[in-house]
Amino acid sequence: MDVIPPPSEPDAPPAPANPATRPSGEPDHRAVTIVTIVACVAIIAVIGGAMAIAGGGGDVASATPAAPSPTAVAAPQTMDAHPAAFVVVLTWAHGEGLPVSYYAVTRDRRPITTLKPDTTTWIDRSVTPETRYVYVVAAVGADGTRALTRVVAKTPTAPLSTARFQWTFNVHLHATSHFGFSNFHGEDQTAGWRSTPACRKGPCDTELADLHRKAFVLTMTRNGAAYQGTVSISGIVKCAGADVTSTFTVSIHATDAGAVRDRWVVTKVQGTMTQSEVAQLGCIASGATYSVTGSLVH
């Protein structure tokens, strides 16, 4: 029979190592542990911040813009455009920030004017109907820094009576009636008419000239969107070998207008032209009536 030995005395816990006796080059495990914990906490904080940012993303437009810095010039606030056919009115409010030295206005990327720092309204009187404009108003600080606000304006159409009758038109003449001619060959004709207004801007009386018939030049008197003029030309019709004087009366009116080269101009005309010759030298009276349609040559 084997004899069971009595239980041995438990081993005493080892004495803590004396740092002074730690072999040279051996790392301090407690210091390493503390550094590791600190690093982990920092990493967790960074990851948590990134997740918070990612979770709050999406619709950038719905984010609330930061308030203007009181140490910088502020852009014009609540700016709006109020367009009419020949005028655009811009309005805005001052922003909070450094004082504004002046406001700079551009239209379609071209400088237009500069305004005093207390200005909140500006009127553009050089616009054309049926035209889109992009305005930028910049608040400029004393140090030259700028804060911009942009707005778009589309001007409406305008009455035909306000359109300027100018430039060259392709014209079609169709004879609707004639009398007194032994041979009439002018049923359908084409012509080029150039209109030169007597004024520098806007609608007014105009000089109408045929590009191919130099004697055909007449002053057209304006009445709203209608124009009328008369000219007498010799040599178009002959009687017994002699030149006969023909009188032409042109009555036309604008049927369409548009914005061309930054101007509001007539683009289509319609009306009548009459031709008449009095009886002379044994020849009977003659004449013809034409319908007139014309389109602007762009």
Buried (B, 14 or more C-beta within 10 A) or exposed (E): EEEEEEEEEEEEEEEEEEEEEEEEEEEEEEEEEEEEEEEEEEEEEEEEEEEEEEEEEEEEEEEEEEEBEEEBBBBBBEBEBEBEBBEBBBBBEBBEBBEBBBBBBBBEEEEBEEBEBEBBEBEBEEBBBBBEBEBBBBBBBEEEEEBBBEBEBEBEEBEBBBBBBBBBBEBBBEBEEBEBBEEEEBEEEEBBBBBEBEEEEEBBBBBBBBEEEEEBBBBBEBEEBBBBBBBEBEEBBEBEEEEBBBBBBBBBBBBEBBBBEEBBBBBBBEBBBBBBBEEEEEBEEBBBBBEBBBBBEE
